[in-house]
Amino acid sequence: MLASFVANADLATGRLVPVMEGYQPISSTVSIIYPRAPIVPRKVRAFIDFMTTEFIQIT
């Protein structure tokens, strides 16, 4: 089981093939923990935004 952003290129070239497409994994939580600061560094904010778009699915 891989995140789509990790596997997309290999799926597109056929290097990887999907298996168990009907399988629905148990949902899990992803947490991002960083030190409290009055200003969140841009790199941290960019990472949070990236992870949010990749892992949060709106149903």
PQR file of N, CA, C, O and H, with PARSE charges and radii, in Angstrom:
ATOM      1  N   MET A   1       0.859  -1.162   0.000 -0.4000 1.5000
ATOM      2  CA  MET A   1       0.000   0.000   0.000 -0.0000 2.0000
ATOM      3  C   MET A   1       0.909   1.231   0.000  0.5500 1.7000
ATOM      4  O   MET A   1       1.745   1.396   0.888 -0.5500 1.4000
ATOM      5  N   LEU A   2       0.737   2.077  -0.991 -0.4000 1.5000
ATOM      6  CA  LEU A   2       1.536   3.289  -1.128 -0.0000 2.0000
ATOM      7  C   LEU A   2       0.630   4.478  -1.399  0.5500 1.7000
ATOM      8  O   LEU A   2      -0.452   4.336  -1.968 -0.5500 1.4000
ATOM      9  H   LEU A   2       0.058   1.943  -1.712  0.4000 1.0000
ATOM     10  N   ALA A   3       1.083   5.640  -0.986 -0.4000 1.5000
ATOM     11  CA  ALA A   3       0.377   6.866  -1.334 -0.0000 2.0000
ATOM     12  C   ALA A   3       0.497   7.069  -2.849  0.5500 1.7000
ATOM     13  O   ALA A   3       1.514   6.726  -3.451 -0.5500 1.4000
ATOM     14  H   ALA A   3       1.962   5.755  -0.523  0.4000 1.0000
ATOM     15  N   SER A   4      -0.544   7.625  -3.446 -0.4000 1.5000
ATOM     16  CA  SER A   4      -0.545   7.792  -4.898 -0.0000 2.0000
ATOM     17  C   SER A   4       0.634   8.628  -5.396  0.5500 1.7000
ATOM     18  O   SER A   4       1.187   8.337  -6.457 -0.5500 1.4000
ATOM     19  H   SER A   4      -1.370   7.903  -2.956  0.4000 1.0000
ATOM     20  N   PHE A   5       1.024   9.655  -4.651 -0.4000 1.5000
ATOM     21  CA  PHE A   5       2.131  10.490  -5.129 -0.0000 2.0000
ATOM     22  C   PHE A   5       3.454   9.735  -5.141  0.5500 1.7000
ATOM     23  O   PHE A   5       4.393  10.154  -5.817 -0.5500 1.4000
ATOM     24  H   PHE A   5       0.574   9.892  -3.790  0.4000 1.0000
ATOM     25  N   VAL A   6       3.544   8.641  -4.412 -0.4000 1.5000
ATOM     26  CA  VAL A   6       4.753   7.819  -4.411 -0.0000 2.0000
ATOM     27  C   VAL A   6       4.722   6.836  -5.582  0.5500 1.7000
ATOM     28  O   VAL A   6       5.759   6.572  -6.190 -0.5500 1.4000
ATOM     29  H   VAL A   6       2.781   8.300  -3.862  0.4000 1.0000
ATOM     30  N   ALA A   7       3.562   6.300  -5.900 -0.4000 1.5000
ATOM     31  CA  ALA A   7       3.466   5.216  -6.872 -0.0000 2.0000
ATOM     32  C   ALA A   7       3.034   5.630  -8.275  0.5500 1.7000
ATOM     33  O   ALA A   7       3.172   4.834  -9.204 -0.5500 1.4000
ATOM     34  H   ALA A   7       2.720   6.515  -5.406  0.4000 1.0000
ATOM     35  N   ASN A   8       2.526   6.823  -8.464 -0.4000 1.5000
ATOM     36  CA  ASN A   8       1.945   7.215  -9.763 -0.0000 2.0000
ATOM     37  C   ASN A   8       2.869   7.003 -10.953  0.5500 1.7000
ATOM     38  O   ASN A   8       2.444   6.452 -11.968 -0.5500 1.4000
ATOM     39  H   ASN A   8       2.414   7.470  -7.709  0.4000 1.0000
ATOM     40  N   ALA A   9       4.109   7.423 -10.851 -0.4000 1.5000
ATOM     41  CA  ALA A   9       5.027   7.299 -11.993 -0.0000 2.0000
ATOM     42  C   ALA A   9       5.240   5.831 -12.353  0.5500 1.7000
ATOM     43  O   ALA A   9       5.213   5.476 -13.532 -0.5500 1.4000
ATOM     44  H   ALA A   9       4.455   7.870 -10.026  0.4000 1.0000
ATOM     45  N   ASP A  10       5.449   4.978 -11.359 -0.4000 1.5000
ATOM     46  CA  ASP A  10       5.669   3.555 -11.627 -0.0000 2.0000
ATOM     47  C   ASP A  10       4.399   2.862 -12.104  0.5500 1.7000
ATOM     48  O   ASP A  10       4.473   1.924 -12.898 -0.5500 1.4000
ATOM     49  H   ASP A  10       5.470   5.266 -10.402  0.4000 1.0000
ATOM     50  N   LEU A  11       3.252   3.299 -11.640 -0.4000 1.5000
ATOM     51  CA  LEU A  11       1.992   2.755 -12.155 -0.0000 2.0000
ATOM     52  C   LEU A  11       1.812   3.142 -13.617  0.5500 1.7000
ATOM     53  O   LEU A  11       1.374   2.325 -14.428 -0.5500 1.4000
ATOM     54  H   LEU A  11       3.192   4.061 -10.995  0.4000 1.0000
ATOM     55  N   ALA A  12       2.150   4.381 -13.957 -0.4000 1.5000
ATOM     56  CA  ALA A  12       1.982   4.872 -15.329 -0.0000 2.0000
ATOM     57  C   ALA A  12       2.876   4.114 -16.315  0.5500 1.7000
ATOM     58  O   ALA A  12       2.486   3.884 -17.460 -0.5500 1.4000
ATOM     59  H   ALA A  12       2.506   5.045 -13.299  0.4000 1.0000
ATOM     60  N   THR A  13       4.073   3.729 -15.868 -0.4000 1.5000
ATOM     61  CA  THR A  13       4.996   3.018 -16.764 -0.0000 2.0000
ATOM     62  C   THR A  13       4.762   1.514 -16.770  0.5500 1.7000
ATOM     63  O   THR A  13       5.330   0.802 -17.597 -0.5500 1.4000
ATOM     64  H   THR A  13       4.390   3.916 -14.938  0.4000 1.0000
ATOM     65  N   GLY A  14       3.935   1.029 -15.858 -0.4000 1.5000
ATOM     66  CA  GLY A  14       3.680  -0.403 -15.775 -0.0000 2.0000
ATOM     67  C   GLY A  14       4.662  -1.140 -14.880  0.5500 1.7000
ATOM     68  O   GLY A  14       4.578  -2.359 -14.733 -0.5500 1.4000
ATOM     69  H   GLY A  14       3.474   1.608 -15.186  0.4000 1.0000
ATOM     70  N   ARG A  15       5.589  -0.409 -14.283 -0.4000 1.5000
ATOM     71  CA  ARG A  15       6.556  -1.037 -13.379 -0.0000 2.0000
ATOM     72  C   ARG A  15       5.855  -1.607 -12.149  0.5500 1.7000
ATOM     73  O   ARG A  15       6.271  -2.632 -11.608 -0.5500 1.4000
ATOM     74  H   ARG A  15       5.657   0.581 -14.402  0.4000 1.0000
ATOM     75  N   LEU A  16       4.795  -0.941 -11.712 -0.4000 1.5000
ATOM     76  CA  LEU A  16       3.932  -1.440 -10.655 -0.0000 2.0000
ATOM     77  C   LEU A  16       2.548  -1.672 -11.235  0.5500 1.7000
ATOM     78  O   LEU A  16       2.128  -0.966 -12.151 -0.5500 1.4000
ATOM     79  H   LEU A  16       4.457  -0.108 -12.151  0.4000 1.0000
ATOM     80  N   VAL A  17       1.847  -2.647 -10.711 -0.4000 1.5000
ATOM     81  CA  VAL A  17       0.472  -2.898 -11.127 -0.0000 2.0000
ATOM     82  C   VAL A  17      -0.404  -2.940  -9.881  0.5500 1.7000
ATOM     83  O   VAL A  17       0.021  -3.444  -8.842 -0.5500 1.4000
ATOM     84  H   VAL A  17       2.188  -3.221  -9.966  0.4000 1.0000
ATOM     85  N   PRO A  18      -1.616  -2.418  -9.976 -0.5600 1.5000
ATOM     86  CA  PRO A  18      -2.502  -2.463  -8.815  0.2800 2.0000
ATOM     87  C   PRO A  18      -2.977  -3.892  -8.544  0.5500 1.7000
ATOM     88  O   PRO A  18      -3.275  -4.645  -9.471 -0.5500 1.4000
ATOM     89  N   VAL A  19      -3.040  -4.243  -7.289 -0.4000 1.5000
ATOM     90  CA  VAL A  19      -3.610  -5.516  -6.858 -0.0000 2.0000
ATOM     91  C   VAL A  19      -4.622  -5.219  -5.765  0.5500 1.7000
ATOM     92  O   VAL A  19      -4.541  -4.184  -5.104 -0.5500 1.4000
ATOM     93  H   VAL A  19      -2.799  -3.631  -6.536  0.4000 1.0000
ATOM     94  N   MET A  20      -5.558  -6.108  -5.575 -0.4000 1.5000
ATOM     95  CA  MET A  20      -6.573  -5.952  -4.541 -0.0000 2.0000
ATOM     96  C   MET A  20      -7.281  -4.597  -4.641  0.5500 1.7000
ATOM     97  O   MET A  20      -7.479  -3.915  -3.636 -0.5500 1.4000
ATOM     98  H   MET A  20      -5.624  -6.949  -6.112  0.4000 1.0000
ATOM     99  N   GLU A  21      -7.658  -4.218  -5.865 -0.4000 1.5000
ATOM    100  CA  GLU A  21      -8.272  -2.905  -6.074 -0.0000 2.0000
ATOM    101  C   GLU A  21      -9.570  -2.715  -5.298  0.5500 1.7000
ATOM    102  O   GLU A  21      -9.929  -1.581  -4.980 -0.5500 1.4000
ATOM    103  H   GLU A  21      -7.497  -4.772  -6.682  0.4000 1.0000
ATOM    104  N   GLY A  22     -10.271  -3.781  -4.990 -0.4000 1.5000
ATOM    105  CA  GLY A  22     -11.508  -3.667  -4.240 -0.0000 2.0000
ATOM    106  C   GLY A  22     -11.301  -3.573  -2.734  0.5500 1.7000
ATOM    107  O   GLY A  22     -12.254  -3.339  -1.990 -0.5500 1.4000
ATOM    108  H   GLY A  22      -9.979  -4.702  -5.248  0.4000 1.0000
ATOM    109  N   TYR A  23     -10.078  -3.750  -2.283 -0.4000 1.5000
ATOM    110  CA  TYR A  23      -9.775  -3.732  -0.852 -0.0000 2.0000
ATOM    111  C   TYR A  23      -9.855  -2.313  -0.306  0.5500 1.7000
ATOM    112  O   TYR A  23      -9.307  -1.385  -0.901 -0.5500 1.4000
ATOM    113  H   TYR A  23      -9.303  -3.939  -2.887  0.4000 1.0000
ATOM    114  N   GLN A  24     -10.523  -2.144   0.803 -0.4000 1.5000
ATOM    115  CA  GLN A  24     -10.615  -0.845   1.467 -0.0000 2.0000
ATOM    116  C   GLN A  24      -9.855  -0.931   2.781  0.5500 1.7000
ATOM    117  O   GLN A  24     -10.336  -1.560   3.723 -0.5500 1.4000
ATOM    118  H   GLN A  24     -10.969  -2.898   1.286  0.4000 1.0000
ATOM    119  N   PRO A  25      -8.672  -0.312   2.871 -0.5600 1.5000
ATOM    120  CA  PRO A  25      -7.893  -0.402   4.112  0.2800 2.0000
ATOM    121  C   PRO A  25      -8.581   0.321   5.265  0.5500 1.7000
ATOM    122  O   PRO A  25      -9.400   1.217   5.059 -0.5500 1.4000
ATOM    123  N   ILE A  26      -8.237  -0.078   6.454 -0.4000 1.5000
ATOM    124  CA  ILE A  26      -8.741   0.585   7.650 -0.0000 2.0000
ATOM    125  C   ILE A  26      -8.167   1.997   7.674  0.5500 1.7000
ATOM    126  O   ILE A  26      -6.975   2.191   7.434 -0.5500 1.4000
ATOM    127  H   ILE A  26      -7.572  -0.806   6.621  0.4000 1.0000
ATOM    128  N   SER A  27      -9.004   2.970   7.961 -0.4000 1.5000
ATOM    129  CA  SER A  27      -8.508   4.349   7.977 -0.0000 2.0000
ATOM    130  C   SER A  27      -7.541   4.538   9.146  0.5500 1.7000
ATOM    131  O   SER A  27      -7.652   3.886  10.184 -0.5500 1.4000
ATOM    132  H   SER A  27      -9.972   2.812   8.156  0.4000 1.0000
ATOM    133  N   SER A  28      -6.617   5.426   8.947 -0.4000 1.5000
ATOM    134  CA  SER A  28      -5.644   5.735   9.993 -0.0000 2.0000
ATOM    135  C   SER A  28      -5.419   7.243  10.038  0.5500 1.7000
ATOM    136  O   SER A  28      -5.869   7.987   9.168 -0.5500 1.4000
ATOM    137  H   SER A  28      -6.527   5.955   8.104  0.4000 1.0000
ATOM    138  N   THR A  29      -4.730   7.655  11.046 -0.4000 1.5000
ATOM    139  CA  THR A  29      -4.479   9.077  11.254 -0.0000 2.0000
ATOM    140  C   THR A  29      -3.029   9.415  10.928  0.5500 1.7000
ATOM    141  O   THR A  29      -2.115   8.675  11.291 -0.5500 1.4000
ATOM    142  H   THR A  29      -4.364   7.051  11.754  0.4000 1.0000
ATOM    143  N   VAL A  30      -2.829  10.519  10.253 -0.4000 1.5000
ATOM    144  CA  VAL A  30      -1.488  11.055  10.009 -0.0000 2.0000
ATOM    145  C   VAL A  30      -1.392  12.344  10.802  0.5500 1.7000
ATOM    146  O   VAL A  30      -2.247  13.220  10.678 -0.5500 1.4000
ATOM    147  H   VAL A  30      -3.572  11.120   9.958  0.4000 1.0000
ATOM    148  N   SER A  31      -0.360  12.461  11.611 -0.4000 1.5000
ATOM    149  CA  SER A  31      -0.169  13.675  12.420 -0.0000 2.0000
ATOM    150  C   SER A  31       1.122  14.364  12.026  0.5500 1.7000
ATOM    151  O   SER A  31       2.119  13.717  11.707 -0.5500 1.4000
ATOM    152  H   SER A  31       0.335  11.749  11.712  0.4000 1.0000
ATOM    153  N   ILE A  32       1.087  15.663  12.053 -0.4000 1.5000
ATOM    154  CA  ILE A  32       2.289  16.463  11.817 -0.0000 2.0000
ATOM    155  C   ILE A  32       2.555  17.224  13.109  0.5500 1.7000
ATOM    156  O   ILE A  32       1.719  18.004  13.566 -0.5500 1.4000
ATOM    157  H   ILE A  32       0.276  16.188  12.312  0.4000 1.0000
ATOM    158  N   ILE A  33       3.708  16.994  13.683 -0.4000 1.5000
ATOM    159  CA  ILE A  33       4.052  17.618  14.959 -0.0000 2.0000
ATOM    160  C   ILE A  33       5.280  18.506  14.746  0.5500 1.7000
ATOM    161  O   ILE A  33       6.289  18.072  14.192 -0.5500 1.4000
ATOM    162  H   ILE A  33       4.387  16.360  13.312  0.4000 1.0000
ATOM    163  N   TYR A  34       5.172  19.736  15.192 -0.4000 1.5000
ATOM    164  CA  TYR A  34       6.289  20.664  15.059 -0.0000 2.0000
ATOM    165  C   TYR A  34       6.267  21.609  16.259  0.5500 1.7000
ATOM    166  O   TYR A  34       5.225  21.772  16.893 -0.5500 1.4000
ATOM    167  H   TYR A  34       4.352  20.088  15.642  0.4000 1.0000
ATOM    168  N   PRO A  35       7.404  22.235  16.582 -0.5600 1.5000
ATOM    169  CA  PRO A  35       7.450  23.103  17.753  0.2800 2.0000
ATOM    170  C   PRO A  35       6.520  24.307  17.610  0.5500 1.7000
ATOM    171  O   PRO A  35       6.361  24.863  16.524 -0.5500 1.4000
ATOM    172  N   ARG A  36       5.918  24.690  18.717 -0.4000 1.5000
ATOM    173  CA  ARG A  36       5.064  25.876  18.714 -0.0000 2.0000
ATOM    174  C   ARG A  36       5.948  27.103  18.488  0.5500 1.7000
ATOM    175  O   ARG A  36       6.999  27.259  19.109 -0.5500 1.4000
ATOM    176  H   ARG A  36       6.047  24.237  19.600  0.4000 1.0000
ATOM    177  N   ALA A  37       5.497  27.953  17.596 -0.4000 1.5000
ATOM    178  CA  ALA A  37       6.235  29.181  17.295 -0.0000 2.0000
ATOM    179  C   ALA A  37       5.221  30.239  16.879  0.5500 1.7000
ATOM    180  O   ALA A  37       4.176  29.906  16.321 -0.5500 1.4000
ATOM    181  H   ALA A  37       4.643  27.826  17.091  0.4000 1.0000
ATOM    182  N   PRO A  38       5.517  31.508  17.143 -0.5600 1.5000
ATOM    183  CA  PRO A  38       4.574  32.554  16.742  0.2800 2.0000
ATOM    184  C   PRO A  38       4.381  32.613  15.227  0.5500 1.7000
ATOM    185  O   PRO A  38       3.316  32.994  14.743 -0.5500 1.4000
ATOM    186  N   ILE A  39       5.411  32.237  14.493 -0.4000 1.5000
ATOM    187  CA  ILE A  39       5.331  32.234  13.032 -0.0000 2.0000
ATOM    188  C   ILE A  39       5.768  30.850  12.543  0.5500 1.7000
ATOM    189  O   ILE A  39       6.848  30.377  12.896 -0.5500 1.4000
ATOM    190  H   ILE A  39       6.277  31.927  14.886  0.4000 1.0000
ATOM    191  N   VAL A  40       4.929  30.206  11.733 -0.4000 1.5000
ATOM    192  CA  VAL A  40       5.280  28.900  11.168 -0.0000 2.0000
ATOM    193  C   VAL A  40       6.168  29.136   9.952  0.5500 1.7000
ATOM    194  O   VAL A  40       5.770  29.855   9.035 -0.5500 1.4000
ATOM    195  H   VAL A  40       4.052  30.591  11.446  0.4000 1.0000
ATOM    196  N   PRO A  41       7.370  28.543   9.925 -0.5600 1.5000
ATOM    197  CA  PRO A  41       8.251  28.730   8.766  0.2800 2.0000
ATOM    198  C   PRO A  41       7.581  28.300   7.463  0.5500 1.7000
ATOM    199  O   PRO A  41       6.767  27.377   7.456 -0.5500 1.4000
ATOM    200  N   ARG A  42       7.920  28.966   6.367 -0.4000 1.5000
ATOM    201  CA  ARG A  42       7.311  28.684   5.072 -0.0000 2.0000
ATOM    202  C   ARG A  42       7.472  27.227   4.648  0.5500 1.7000
ATOM    203  O   ARG A  42       6.553  26.637   4.081 -0.5500 1.4000
ATOM    204  H   ARG A  42       8.581  29.717   6.373  0.4000 1.0000
ATOM    205  N   LYS A  43       8.642  26.645   4.924 -0.4000 1.5000
ATOM    206  CA  LYS A  43       8.872  25.251   4.548 -0.0000 2.0000
ATOM    207  C   LYS A  43       7.929  24.321   5.307  0.5500 1.7000
ATOM    208  O   LYS A  43       7.422  23.351   4.744 -0.5500 1.4000
ATOM    209  H   LYS A  43       9.389  27.124   5.385  0.4000 1.0000
ATOM    210  N   VAL A  44       7.700  24.614   6.567 -0.4000 1.5000
ATOM    211  CA  VAL A  44       6.790  23.804   7.372 -0.0000 2.0000
ATOM    212  C   VAL A  44       5.367  23.971   6.852  0.5500 1.7000
ATOM    213  O   VAL A  44       4.647  22.985   6.694 -0.5500 1.4000
ATOM    214  H   VAL A  44       8.112  25.402   7.024  0.4000 1.0000
ATOM    215  N   ARG A  45       4.958  25.197   6.588 -0.4000 1.5000
ATOM    216  CA  ARG A  45       3.612  25.453   6.060 -0.0000 2.0000
ATOM    217  C   ARG A  45       3.420  24.752   4.716  0.5500 1.7000
ATOM    218  O   ARG A  45       2.359  24.180   4.463 -0.5500 1.4000
ATOM    219  H   ARG A  45       5.543  25.998   6.716  0.4000 1.0000
ATOM    220  N   ALA A  46       4.437  24.791   3.855 -0.4000 1.5000
ATOM    221  CA  ALA A  46       4.348  24.126   2.551 -0.0000 2.0000
ATOM    222  C   ALA A  46       4.201  22.616   2.722  0.5500 1.7000
ATOM    223  O   ALA A  46       3.434  21.977   2.002 -0.5500 1.4000
ATOM    224  H   ALA A  46       5.298  25.255   4.061  0.4000 1.0000
ATOM    225  N   PHE A  47       4.937  22.049   3.677 -0.4000 1.5000
ATOM    226  CA  PHE A  47       4.843  20.616   3.938 -0.0000 2.0000
ATOM    227  C   PHE A  47       3.453  20.255   4.457  0.5500 1.7000
ATOM    228  O   PHE A  47       2.865  19.268   4.016 -0.5500 1.4000
ATOM    229  H   PHE A  47       5.561  22.567   4.262  0.4000 1.0000
ATOM    230  N   ILE A  48       2.930  21.040   5.383 -0.4000 1.5000
ATOM    231  CA  ILE A  48       1.584  20.791   5.914 -0.0000 2.0000
ATOM    232  C   ILE A  48       0.556  20.860   4.785  0.5500 1.7000
ATOM    233  O   ILE A  48      -0.322  20.003   4.691 -0.5500 1.4000
ATOM    234  H   ILE A  48       3.408  21.842   5.742  0.4000 1.0000
ATOM    235  N   ASP A  49       0.664  21.870   3.936 -0.4000 1.5000
ATOM    236  CA  ASP A  49      -0.277  22.013   2.818 -0.0000 2.0000
ATOM    237  C   ASP A  49      -0.184  20.818   1.867  0.5500 1.7000
ATOM    238  O   ASP A  49      -1.204  20.299   1.414 -0.5500 1.4000
ATOM    239  H   ASP A  49       1.378  22.567   4.013  0.4000 1.0000
ATOM    240  N   PHE A  50       1.043  20.387   1.567 -0.4000 1.5000
ATOM    241  CA  PHE A  50       1.247  19.234   0.688 -0.0000 2.0000
ATOM    242  C   PHE A  50       0.622  17.978   1.290  0.5500 1.7000
ATOM    243  O   PHE A  50      -0.120  17.265   0.614 -0.5500 1.4000
ATOM    244  H   PHE A  50       1.871  20.809   1.935  0.4000 1.0000
ATOM    245  N   MET A  51       0.918  17.711   2.549 -0.4000 1.5000
ATOM    246  CA  MET A  51       0.383  16.520   3.203 -0.0000 2.0000
ATOM    247  C   MET A  51      -1.145  16.573   3.258  0.5500 1.7000
ATOM    248  O   MET A  51      -1.810  15.551   3.092 -0.5500 1.4000
ATOM    249  H   MET A  51       1.520  18.290   3.098  0.4000 1.0000
ATOM    250  N   THR A  52      -1.685  17.737   3.488 -0.4000 1.5000
ATOM    251  CA  THR A  52      -3.146  17.894   3.549 -0.0000 2.0000
ATOM    252  C   THR A  52      -3.772  17.530   2.204  0.5500 1.7000
ATOM    253  O   THR A  52      -4.771  16.811   2.161 -0.5500 1.4000
ATOM    254  H   THR A  52      -1.144  18.568   3.623  0.4000 1.0000
ATOM    255  N   THR A  53      -3.200  18.014   1.118 -0.4000 1.5000
ATOM    256  CA  THR A  53      -3.786  17.728  -0.194 -0.0000 2.0000
ATOM    257  C   THR A  53      -3.597  16.254  -0.572  0.5500 1.7000
ATOM    258  O   THR A  53      -4.433  15.701  -1.288 -0.5500 1.4000
ATOM    259  H   THR A  53      -2.388  18.597   1.153  0.4000 1.0000
ATOM    260  N   GLU A  54      -2.535  15.612  -0.116 -0.4000 1.5000
ATOM    261  CA  GLU A  54      -2.289  14.224  -0.478 -0.0000 2.0000
ATOM    262  C   GLU A  54      -3.054  13.228   0.385  0.5500 1.7000
ATOM    263  O   GLU A  54      -3.431  12.164  -0.106 -0.5500 1.4000
ATOM    264  H   GLU A  54      -1.857  16.060   0.466  0.4000 1.0000
ATOM    265  N   PHE A  55      -3.291  13.539   1.644 -0.4000 1.5000
ATOM    266  CA  PHE A  55      -3.842  12.547   2.552 -0.0000 2.0000
ATOM    267  C   PHE A  55      -5.283  12.780   2.982  0.5500 1.7000
ATOM    268  O   PHE A  55      -5.930  11.843   3.451 -0.5500 1.4000
ATOM    269  H   PHE A  55      -2.985  14.403   2.043  0.4000 1.0000
ATOM    270  N   ILE A  56      -5.793  13.956   2.846 -0.4000 1.5000
ATOM    271  CA  ILE A  56      -7.172  14.186   3.249 -0.0000 2.0000
ATOM    272  C   ILE A  56      -8.080  13.955   2.049  0.5500 1.7000
ATOM    273  O   ILE A  56      -7.923  14.573   0.996 -0.5500 1.4000
ATOM    274  H   ILE A  56      -5.268  14.716   2.465  0.4000 1.0000
ATOM    275  N   GLN A  57      -9.027  13.055   2.237 -0.4000 1.5000
ATOM    276  CA  GLN A  57      -9.994  12.766   1.179 -0.0000 2.0000
ATOM    277  C   GLN A  57     -11.358  13.258   1.640  0.5500 1.7000
ATOM    278  O   GLN A  57     -11.819  12.912   2.728 -0.5500 1.4000
ATOM    279  H   GLN A  57      -9.155  12.553   3.092  0.4000 1.0000
ATOM    280  N   ILE A  58     -11.981  14.044   0.827 -0.4000 1.5000
ATOM    281  CA  ILE A  58     -13.316  14.540   1.144 -0.0000 2.0000
ATOM    282  C   ILE A  58     -14.318  13.547   0.567  0.5500 1.7000
ATOM    283  O   ILE A  58     -14.312  13.271  -0.633 -0.5500 1.4000
ATOM    284  H   ILE A  58     -11.607  14.325  -0.056  0.4000 1.0000
ATOM    285  N   THR A  59     -15.174  13.014   1.427 -0.4000 1.5000
ATOM    286  CA  THR A  59     -16.158  12.032   0.960 -0.0000 2.0000
ATOM    287  C   THR A  59     -17.541  12.619   0.981  0.5500 1.7000
ATOM    288  O   THR A  59     -18.504  11.942   0.622 -0.5500 1.4000
ATOM    289  H   THR A  59     -15.179  13.238   2.402  0.4000 1.0000
TER
END
